[in-house]
Structures are given as structure tokens and as C-alpha cells.
Amino acid sequence: MKRRSFIATQAAAALGLGSILNAACAPKAGAAQDEDQSAADNFPLLEATLSSLQEQLGSGQMTSARLTALYLERIEALDRQGPALRSVIALNPKAAAQARALDDERRQGKLRGPLHGIPVLIKDNIDTSGATDDMPTTAGSVALEGRRAGRDAFIVDRLRQAGAVILGKTNLSEWANFRSSDSSSGWSSLGGQTRNPYYLARNPCGSSSGSGVAVSANLCAIAVGTETDGSIVCPAAVSGIVGIKPTVGLVSRSGIIPISHTQDTAGPMARTVADAALLLGILAGYDPADEATAGSRGQGHSDYTRFLDPDGLRGKRIGIERQPQGSNPFLRQLLDEARAQLASLGATVIEVDYLQAIDALGQDEFTVLLYEFKDGLNRYLAQAGAAVKSLADVIQFNQKHWERAMPFFRQDLLELSESKGPLSEDEYRKALAASRDESRRILDACLDAHRLDALFGLTMGPACATDPVYGDRWGDVFLTRPAAISGYPHITVPAGRVYDLPVGVSFFGAAYTEPALIGMAYAYEQATRHRQPPAFRERWGD
């Protein structure tokens, strides 16, 4: 699920509490863009790309065993000690052995695929076989503590087929941020609070918090996140990396702890568009166990890197919402600069009106998620081999063990979801038609009327302060709902800094337009190169 702005607002309406998200999170300071301290970071794999790593592996300069050891040492130094990022919730005790086996295969001339020997981190709501990796899959919840999945998720199997080393699991907003309307993104009862690597007291957003932070902090080259509404693109944006939320159905969800079968998807998180595109090609594919992927047959690609085009914005028509995104002058300036950059790269920028109509569907989206979470989680837990067999069991467990499970915020979203009936109810059917179907109509009409190749804007404002007592307090700039509610693809790319914190820009469009979006995002990235490694500062001025 996405940053708390949406969930808190919708839950407050459902609970009759009024608006609980009014305060902007950014401090009132200048738009400083101090030089980072990356020069002091002598990590040998700093900002390494997949192509550079494969070049080292292919030449014999590096082995997968050494690569894996370096990342494990980095995790120990930065995640467990040092700034204590808490982005990794579990390490694969068999990673070193798996890396050595992949080295042996390379020496024998056997290469599994483009990730052969590359360590990958995946979000801890994605099943990995307990027998293969001996790691739990928990969604960050003490209710699932120690629970081992019986088999790999479909996308984990694809990673293994491509030669990846599953390095470990990343921390997340517990239950993918669908537990409380007052939650702190990046906090889980098992993993604690993930910290933003740029300023440690700031929030990493969620729910793919650990995946975003781990990639940004160079604890891995690439990671896998999941999104229902903003859970890939928000943590990617505030951690200064690239995130791709694919068209729903392009990537299988089987073996992933669900929220919504109409909005859920897994997707890549990386430091470059090229690496994200490569990972997307590995994750995408038809899975008989996930009927949503049937619609993507013939729509997906095994290699999205062939769409990387430094001239990918030339001749494109890009729509930007006519109404300003928020009131912050520094964010408006950043968007103006990004808009000018699009034009300089050959795009035609057109002002359009669509966002107000999409945002009006927020309550219907929330209703859909409440119904689908209960239905999906009950189905998942029924065969998960866990002590809790249903959503009702989870709620009861949390109540019984509240000191560990709920030391800060409670579980009003779980309880609201449990109060809903089956998916056959009229309330659900009407909400689904109003959210998914109407959102697609609105976006398609906007894209068609103006002959647009994509829509564009600021993904999010800068990271808010982390506050486990009162929860997230995001500002008034976010652009996650249109692509999420419609199930359409969305890419975020670093666009600079405001208050010395990363801000991303979004490209999104119609279903299965990932090739065009990747080309446009790559062109923007290559022309601007805004990505800067984090310096792990405790406070401003350090």
C-alpha cells in the first residue's frame, strides 16, 4: 500500500474522524542541495550497475561469492550498525553457498540469465521456499513470525532462473501499510523502523520501504518491491532511485501476501532506469496461478532494455495537470525545471485536467481495498502454513500480544476490512465499477483527447519526519493514485532535491505502455542525472 496520506484520509472518513492529514512534513528551510559526502564512501561497489557487475563477473575480476560477501558486509555495517537503516529484515543463510554454486556454473560455461551471480533483495511479503533459503515470509508481522513458505513465489522462481542470488528480505510497512490509519511508513513489529538514508530522522515512505532504502544505500544493486497504491514509487522517489509499477497483470502476484487483486503488482527498484528495465523483463511473464497475467500475454517483453532511448522524449506529447501540485514554492520550481527539461529534449508539454476527477474516486478505491484485502488474505492464510488462518485470527493475535504487535498504532484498517462481507455484495461491486472502470475511462479520455504519450508530474514531496506516535504527515504533493487505481504503469525517476531531500518525477500512461515510458524516463534520466548517493546524515547541517 502507499504512503499514509491516502489511507489515513479515507479511513478517517470511514471512521467519522474528519481529516487527520493537514500538516506539511517538510521543515521551513531553504531548498539547499548540499554536496553529498559520497566521496568519503569507499565501498568498492558504490553505485554499481548490473552491466558493470556482469562485466566484472565475466572477466573474472569479481566472483559472485565475493560480490555476495561485500553486500553482506555492507548490510552489517550500515543496516545493523552505523546508521542502523533497518532496511533488511532477514538474510538468506544459504546466500554464500548459492553464490559459490553459481560461480561453479559460470566456470563450466553455464549462464542462467542476465542476473547470473547477482545478489537481489526482495520485499518480505514475497514467498521464498523455506527449504531453499530458510527465510521466513512475514509481511513484517509478529503474527507470522518464523513462518516459512512451502515454495517460491512465481517471480522468485523467475529470479532464480535468471541466475540471481536471493540475498535476503527487506523490511516493509507492516501488512504492506494496510493495518492502521495512523501508521509510520517503514515500521513493522518484526523489523522496527526503516530509516531514510539521506536524513535518518526522515521517513522512507512505504510500503516497500526497505527495498527503496537498500538500493539507495548500495546494500544491493536491485530489489523487488510491491505496490497497491504508491508502495513502489513513493519509497523510490524519497530514496532517490528509480521505481517501476507495472501494468497490473504484467507481473504475477502468486506467492505474494495480498491486499487487492485488482491493484496489486510487484515491480523493480533500482538506481538506474536501465537496471529497472532489465529486472522488469525478468519479473514479467504469464503465470497460470494468477489469472490477471492472462491479459498480458502478447503484451509483455522479456527484454525491456531494448527500449532505452536517449532520444526517447523527442516528438512525444506529455500531459501535465493544469492545477498546481501543492503550494510549496521549491517544489513548484523543481516541476517547472523538469517541464523545461522535457521541452528541451523535444517533447511537447500540454496542460490537462484529470487529477481532480481521479481523486474524487478515492473513497471508492478504499472500499474496494477493504473488501479485497479480507478476501485475499483469508485465501492466502488458509494455505500459508501459519498459526493464523484468517484475518480474524490476525486481529485476535494482535489484541492478545498488543505489547509487541501494537506498541504504537493500532489496527483499525484490519478491523474495518474484517467488517466487510463477500465480494458479491453490492457495495463492493459498485465501488469497483466507480474506481477501476471510471478511472480508466477518465485517463483514457485524457490521453486520447490530447493525443498524449504519457502523463507527468512530481511523484511525491520530500520525505516527512518519522513519527511512530502520531504517524505519517505527508504534504500535499503526491501522484500515485491515477496509475494505481486504474492498474496502469508508472515510473518514477530522480528529479533533484528540495530541502536537501530527493524528489522524483513520474511518467505514467495507458496499459502496457511500459516500453514508451521506459524510453521517456531513460531520456530524462540521462539528460539530468539527478541521482546522488545518500550521506546518512543525522540532522541538517551535518
C-alpha positions in Angstrom: 0.0 0.0 0.0 1.1 3.6 -0.5 2.1 6.4 1.9 -0.4 7.1 4.6 -1.8 10.2 3.0 -4.4 8.3 1.1 -5.2 5.6 3.6 -5.4 8.0 6.5 -7.7 10.3 4.7 -10.1 7.5 3.5 -10.0 5.7 6.9 -10.8 9.0 8.7 -13.9 9.4 6.5 -14.9 5.9 7.1 -14.4 6.2 10.9 -16.1 9.7 11.0 -12.9 11.3 12.4 -12.5 14.1 9.8 -9.3 14.9 8.2 -6.2 13.8 10.0 -3.6 14.8 7.5 -3.2 18.5 7.3 0.4 19.3 8.3 3.1 19.5 5.7 6.1 17.5 6.7 9.0 19.4 5.3 10.8 21.9 7.6 10.7 25.5 6.7 14.2 25.8 5.3 15.7 26.8 2.0 15.9 24.4 -0.9 19.5 23.5 -0.1 21.2 21.0 -2.3 24.5 20.5 -0.4 27.1 18.3 -2.0 26.7 14.8 -0.6 29.6 13.0 1.2 29.7 10.1 -1.2 33.4 10.7 -1.9 34.1 9.6 1.6 32.3 6.3 1.0 35.0 3.9 -0.3 32.7 0.9 -0.8 34.0 -0.8 -3.9 30.5 -1.4 -5.4 29.3 2.1 -4.8 26.6 2.9 -7.4 27.5 -0.3 -9.3 25.1 -1.1 -12.2 24.1 -4.5 -13.4 26.1 -4.1 -16.5 29.3 -3.2 -14.6 28.8 -6.1 -12.2 28.3 -8.6 -15.0 31.4 -7.2 -16.8 33.4 -7.8 -13.6 32.0 -11.3 -13.2 32.5 -12.2 -16.8 36.2 -11.0 -16.8 37.0 -12.9 -13.6 37.7 -9.7 -11.8 34.9 -10.5 -9.4 33.1 -13.7 -8.3 29.5 -14.0 -7.1 30.8 -15.3 -3.8 32.9 -12.1 -3.3 30.1 -9.9 -4.6 27.7 -11.5 -2.1 30.2 -11.2 0.7 30.7 -7.5 0.0 27.0 -6.7 0.1 26.6 -8.8 3.3 29.4 -6.8 4.9 27.8 -3.6 3.8 24.5 -4.6 5.3 26.2 -5.4 8.6 28.0 -2.1 8.6 25.1 0.2 7.6 21.9 -1.7 8.3 22.7 -3.5 11.6 25.3 -1.0 12.9 26.4 2.5 11.8 23.3 4.5 10.8 21.2 1.4 11.6 19.0 1.7 8.5 16.9 -1.4 9.4 16.1 -1.9 5.7 16.8 -5.7 5.7 14.6 -7.8 7.9 16.2 -11.2 7.2 19.3 -12.5 5.5 19.5 -15.7 3.5 21.8 -18.1 5.4 22.4 -20.0 2.2 23.3 -17.0 0.1 27.0 -17.6 0.2 26.6 -21.2 -0.8 24.3 -20.3 -3.6 26.7 -17.7 -4.9 29.6 -20.3 -4.9 27.4 -22.7 -6.8 26.7 -20.0 -9.4 30.4 -19.3 -9.7 30.9 -23.0 -10.4 28.3 -22.9 -13.1 30.0 -19.9 -14.7 33.3 -21.7 -14.7 31.6 -24.6 -16.5 30.3 -22.2 -19.1 26.7 -22.3 -17.9 25.0 -18.9 -17.6 21.4 -19.0 -16.4 20.5 -15.4 -17.5 21.3 -11.7 -17.2 21.3 -11.9 -13.3 23.7 -14.8 -13.1 25.5 -14.4 -9.8 23.9 -11.0 -8.9 22.6 -10.7 -5.3 19.0 -9.4 -5.1 16.9 -8.3 -2.1 13.1 -8.9 -2.1 10.3 -7.5 0.0 9.2 -9.6 2.9 5.7 -10.1 1.6 7.0 -12.3 -1.2 7.3 -16.0 -0.6 10.6 -17.8 -0.7 10.9 -21.5 -0.2 11.8 -22.3 3.4 13.6 -25.4 2.2 15.7 -23.4 -0.4 16.6 -20.3 1.6 15.5 -21.0 5.2 14.0 -17.5 5.4 10.5 -16.6 6.8 7.9 -14.6 4.9 6.1 -12.4 7.4 4.8 -9.1 6.0 6.7 -7.7 9.0 4.1 -9.0 11.4 4.8 -10.9 14.6 1.6 -12.9 13.8 3.7 -14.6 11.0 7.0 -14.7 12.9 9.1 -17.6 11.8 6.6 -18.8 9.1 8.3 -20.5 6.2 6.6 -20.7 2.8 6.3 -24.1 1.2 7.5 -22.8 -2.2 8.8 -19.8 -4.1 6.6 -17.1 -5.4 6.4 -17.2 -9.2 8.6 -14.1 -9.5 11.2 -15.6 -7.1 11.4 -18.7 -9.4 12.0 -16.3 -12.3 14.8 -14.6 -10.4 16.4 -17.9 -9.8 16.1 -18.9 -13.4 17.9 -15.7 -14.3 20.7 -16.6 -12.0 20.0 -14.3 -9.1 21.3 -14.9 -5.6 18.4 -14.2 -3.1 20.4 -12.2 -0.6 17.6 -11.6 1.9 14.2 -9.9 2.6 13.6 -6.2 3.0 11.7 -4.6 5.8 8.3 -3.0 5.0 5.4 -1.1 6.4 3.7 -4.0 8.2 1.0 -5.8 6.2 2.1 -3.5 3.3 0.8 -0.4 5.2 -2.8 -1.8 5.4 -3.1 -2.0 9.2 -3.6 1.4 10.7 -4.6 4.9 9.5 -2.0 6.3 12.0 0.9 4.1 10.9 4.5 5.2 10.4 5.6 4.0 7.0 8.5 1.7 7.1 7.7 0.3 10.6 6.9 -3.3 11.3 6.6 -5.1 14.6 9.3 -7.6 13.4 11.7 -5.2 11.6 11.4 -2.0 13.5 11.5 1.4 11.8 13.3 1.7 8.5 15.2 5.0 8.2 15.7 7.3 5.2 19.3 7.1 4.2 19.6 10.9 3.4 18.5 12.1 6.8 17.9 9.4 9.2 15.1 11.0 11.1 13.1 11.3 7.9 10.7 8.7 6.6 11.4 6.2 3.9 7.8 6.0 2.7 6.2 2.7 2.1 5.3 0.1 2.0 8.4 -1.1 0.0 10.5 0.9 2.4 13.4 -1.5 2.9 13.7 -2.2 -0.8 14.0 1.5 -1.6 16.4 2.3 1.2 18.6 -0.8 0.5 19.0 0.1 -3.2 19.7 3.8 -2.4 22.3 2.9 0.3 24.1 0.4 -2.0 23.2 -2.6 0.0 22.3 -4.2 -3.3 22.2 -3.2 -6.9 18.5 -4.0 -7.4 15.5 -5.0 -5.3 11.9 -6.1 -5.7 9.0 -4.2 -4.2 5.2 -4.4 -4.4 2.6 -1.8 -4.8 -1.1 -1.4 -4.4 -1.1 2.4 -4.4 2.3 4.1 -4.2 4.2 1.4 -2.4 6.9 1.2 -5.1 7.0 4.7 -6.5 6.8 6.7 -3.2 9.7 4.9 -1.4 11.7 5.1 -4.7 11.1 8.8 -5.0 12.0 9.7 -1.5 15.1 7.4 -1.6 16.4 9.0 -4.8 16.1 5.9 -7.0 14.0 4.5 -9.9 10.9 2.5 -9.3 8.5 0.9 -11.9 5.0 -0.1 -11.0 4.0 -2.3 -14.0 0.6 -2.6 -15.5 -1.5 -4.9 -13.2 -1.2 -8.4 -14.7 2.2 -7.9 -16.3 3.9 -9.4 -13.3 2.4 -12.4 -11.3 1.2 -12.0 -7.8 1.0 -15.7 -6.9 3.0 -16.3 -3.7 2.7 -12.6 -2.6 0.8 -11.7 0.5 -2.1 -9.7 -1.0 -4.1 -6.5 -0.5 -6.0 -6.1 -3.7 -6.3 -8.5 -6.7 -7.3 -5.5 -8.9 -4.4 -3.2 -7.9 -1.5 -5.3 -6.5 1.7 -5.8 -8.5 5.3 -6.4 -7.9 8.0 -4.3 -9.6 11.6 -3.4 -9.8 13.5 -0.8 -7.8 17.0 0.2 -8.9 19.4 3.2 -9.1 19.1 3.5 -12.9 16.3 3.1 -15.5 18.4 0.6 -17.3 18.7 -1.7 -14.3 15.0 -1.4 -13.6 14.2 -2.2 -17.2 16.3 -5.3 -17.1 14.7 -6.5 -13.9 11.2 -5.9 -15.3 11.9 -8.2 -18.2 12.8 -11.0 -15.8 9.8 -10.5 -13.5 7.2 -10.2 -16.3 5.5 -13.3 -17.6 2.4 -15.4 -17.7 1.6 -17.5 -14.6 -1.4 -19.9 -14.8 -1.8 -19.4 -11.0 -2.6 -15.7 -11.5 -5.4 -15.2 -13.9 -4.6 -11.5 -14.2 -1.5 -12.4 -16.2 -3.5 -14.0 -18.9 -4.4 -10.5 -20.2 -0.7 -9.6 -20.6 0.1 -12.5 -22.9 1.5 -10.9 -26.1 1.7 -7.5 -24.3 4.9 -8.1 -22.3 8.6 -8.3 -23.2 11.4 -10.4 -22.0 13.9 -7.6 -22.6 12.8 -4.1 -21.8 16.4 -2.7 -22.1 15.9 -2.5 -25.9 13.5 0.4 -25.2 16.2 2.5 -23.5 16.5 5.5 -25.8 18.4 8.7 -25.0 16.2 10.4 -27.6 13.1 8.9 -26.1 11.3 12.2 -25.5 11.7 13.7 -28.9 8.3 14.1 -30.6 6.4 12.9 -27.5 3.3 14.7 -26.2 3.4 14.9 -22.4 0.4 15.9 -20.3 0.8 17.9 -17.0 -2.1 18.6 -14.7 -3.2 22.2 -15.1 -3.8 22.8 -11.4 -0.5 23.3 -9.4 0.8 20.4 -7.4 0.7 21.8 -3.9 1.7 25.2 -2.7 5.4 24.7 -1.9 7.4 27.2 -4.0 10.5 25.0 -4.1 8.5 22.0 -5.4 6.8 24.2 -8.0 10.2 25.5 -9.1 11.5 21.9 -9.4 8.5 20.9 -11.5 9.0 24.0 -13.7 12.6 23.0 -14.3 11.6 19.4 -15.1 8.9 20.7 -17.5 11.5 22.9 -19.3 13.8 19.9 -19.5 11.1 17.8 -21.2 10.7 20.6 -23.8 14.5 20.9 -24.3 14.6 17.1 -25.1 12.0 17.5 -27.8 8.7 16.8 -26.0 5.6 18.9 -26.3 4.1 19.7 -22.9 0.3 20.1 -22.7 -1.7 21.2 -19.7 -4.6 18.9 -19.0 -7.3 18.4 -16.4 -7.8 14.9 -15.0 -6.5 14.7 -11.4 -9.5 16.2 -9.6 -11.8 13.6 -11.2 -9.4 10.8 -10.3 -9.1 12.0 -6.7 -12.8 12.0 -6.4 -12.7 8.2 -6.7 -10.6 7.8 -3.5 -13.4 6.6 -1.2 -14.5 4.0 -3.8 -10.9 2.8 -4.1 -10.7 2.5 -0.3 -13.9 0.5 -0.2 -12.5 -1.9 -2.9 -9.3 -2.4 -0.9 -11.2 -3.2 2.3 -13.2 -5.9 0.6 -10.4 -7.4 -1.4 -7.9 -7.4 1.5 -10.1 -9.6 3.6 -10.9 -11.9 0.7 -7.3 -12.2 -0.5 -5.7 -12.5 2.9 -8.1 -15.2 4.0 -7.3 -17.2 0.9 -3.6 -16.7 1.3 -3.5 -17.6 5.1 -5.7 -20.7 4.6 -2.9 -22.4 2.8 0.1 -20.5 4.2 1.1 -22.9 6.9 0.9 -20.2 9.6 -0.6 -20.3 13.0 -3.1 -17.6 12.0 -5.5 -18.9 9.4 -7.6 -15.8 8.7 -7.8 -12.0 9.1 -9.9 -12.5 12.1 -7.1 -14.6 13.6 -4.6 -11.9 12.9 -6.7 -9.3 14.7 -7.2 -11.6 17.7 -3.4 -12.4 17.8 -2.6 -8.7 17.8 -5.0 -8.0 20.6 -3.6 -10.8 22.7 0.0 -9.7 22.0 -0.5 -6.0 21.8 2.7 -5.1 23.6 4.8 -6.5 20.7 2.3 -6.2 17.8 0.9 -2.7 18.5 3.2 -0.7 20.7 2.4 2.5 18.8 -0.6 2.5 16.4 -3.4 0.0 16.4 -5.2 -2.0 13.7 -8.3 0.0 12.6 -7.8 -0.9 8.9 -7.7 -4.6 9.7 -10.9 -4.3 11.7 -12.6 -2.3 9.0 -11.7 -4.9 6.5 -12.9 -7.7 8.7 -16.3 -6.0 9.0 -16.9 -6.3 5.2 -18.8 -9.1 3.6 -18.0 -11.2 0.5 -17.1 -9.8 -2.9 -20.7 -10.5 -4.1 -22.0 -7.5 -2.1 -23.4 -4.6 -4.0 -21.3 -2.1 -2.1 -18.1 -3.8 -3.4 -19.4 -4.2 -7.0 -20.4 -0.5 -7.2 -17.2 0.7 -5.7 -15.1 -1.4 -8.1 -17.0 0.0 -11.1 -16.6 3.5 -9.8 -12.9 3.2 -9.1 -11.2 0.9 -11.6 -13.6 1.3 -14.5 -14.2 5.1 -14.1 -10.5 5.8 -13.5 -9.6 4.1 -16.8 -12.3 6.0 -18.6 -11.0 9.3 -17.3 -7.4 8.6 -18.1 -8.1 7.1 -21.5 -10.2 10.0 -22.4 -7.5 12.5 -21.4 -4.8 10.6 -23.2 -6.9 10.2 -26.4 -8.3 13.7 -26.4 -4.8 15.3 -26.3 -3.0 12.5 -28.2 -0.7 12.1 -25.2 2.1 9.6 -24.9 2.3 9.9 -21.1 1.2 12.0 -18.1 3.9 13.6 -16.0 4.3 15.3 -12.6 6.0 15.2 -9.2 5.7 11.8 -7.7 5.8 13.0 -4.1 7.1 15.8 -2.0 10.3 15.2 0.1 10.3 12.7 3.0 8.3 13.7 6.1 9.6 13.2 9.6 9.3 9.7 11.1 6.8 9.7 14.0 5.6 6.4 15.3 3.2 8.0 17.8 1.1 10.2 15.5 2.0 8.5 12.2 3.0 9.9 8.8 2.4 13.6 8.0 2.9 13.9 4.2 2.4 17.1 2.4 0.0 18.0 -0.4 2.1 16.7 -3.3 1.6 13.1 -4.4 0.7 11.5 -7.8 0.3 7.8 -7.1 -3.5 7.2 -7.4 -4.1 7.6 -11.1 -1.9 4.7 -12.2 -2.7 2.7 -9.1 -6.5 2.8 -9.2 -6.6 2.2 -13.0 -3.9 -0.5 -12.9 -1.8 1.4 -15.4 2.1 1.5 -15.5 4.0 4.2 -13.6 7.8 5.0 -13.5 9.4 7.5 -11.1 12.9 8.9 -11.7 15.1 11.2 -9.5 14.4 14.9 -10.3 16.6 16.7 -7.8 16.4 17.7 -4.2 14.2 20.0 -2.1 15.3 20.7 1.5 18.3 18.5 0.6 15.9 15.5 0.2 15.3 13.6 -3.0 12.2 14.3 -5.1 11.1 12.2 -8.1 9.1 12.8 -11.2 6.5 10.4 -12.6 5.8 9.2 -16.1 2.6 7.1 -16.5 0.2 6.1 -19.2 -2.2 3.6 -20.6 -2.0 -0.2 -20.0 1.1 -2.0 -21.3 2.9 1.2 -22.4 6.0 0.3 -20.3 8.2 0.4 -23.4 7.4 4.0 -24.2 7.5 5.1 -20.6 10.9 3.4 -20.1 12.2 5.3 -23.2 11.0 8.6 -21.9 12.2 8.1 -18.4 15.6 7.0 -19.7 15.9 10.1 -21.8 15.1 12.3 -18.9 17.5 10.4 -16.6 20.4 10.6 -19.0 19.9 14.3 -19.7 19.6 15.3 -16.0 21.5 12.7 -13.9 20.0 13.8 -10.6 20.7 10.7 -8.7 23.2 11.3 -5.8 24.1 8.7 -3.2 22.9 9.3 0.4 25.3 10.5 3.1 23.3 9.1 6.2 23.1 12.4 8.0 21.6 12.6 11.4 20.4 16.2 11.0 20.5 19.2 8.7 23.9 20.8 8.6 25.9 17.6 9.3 
